[in-house]
Amino acid sequence: MSTGVWSPVSLAVVSSGIGHPCSTRRLADWVAEAVCRSLAAGGARAEVEVLELHRLAADLARHSAQGRASLDLREAIAAVVAADGLVVATPVLASSPSEVFDSFFAALGDGVLSGMPVLLALNSHSRWQPPDLPQVIRRRLTDVHADPVPTVVVAGPDDWQATTQSDAGRLHACIDRAAAELATAMRSHRQ
């Protein structure tokens, strides 16, 4: 039984996948659901806002070129900054995150995510990836002073093609572990 209920909390989910349907968005949804379950187990109700960065691609390009943020981009940034926790899901192409991922985090002001708990989920389209890839992308979040949780969720081609319960279980166990870490970090950050 939980004491000191501190609900509701705000969870922002940033998905930088492209296309529809999008496996990166599906991964983001799985992670968000797991975070909500972890928060609920601790007595908190989560309000979730999902931001699909591909819808802001033109705004991000204009911001990069002209330095002006559109209303939609300002609202997306405000939603992220106001959140108690953040899930960031990005496809990994050529050993780096998507361009809209980089552009969005570059558009954030310095220090606006100071101490923000973040769960990073990578959707790798290759069976091979550099062993330091999660650390490289984590550094992009720490550059904006966010505080990524230790577990990075990495979904690869084998995870999307999993045919048995045990194959699919590896990814979901990783998601559950990372979600529990984020829920704990959100509680600490909010106090």
Secondary structure, DSSP 4 states (H G I P E B T S, - for coil): ---S----EEEEEEE---SSS-HHHHHHHHHHHHHHHHHHHTT-PEEEEEEEGGGGHHHHHHHHHH----HHHHHHHHHHHH-SEEEEEEEEETTEE-HHHHHHHHHSPTTTTTT-EEEEEEEESSS---TTHHHHHHHHHHTTT-EE-SPPEEE-HHHHT--SHHHHHHHHHHHHHHHHHHHHHHHHHH-
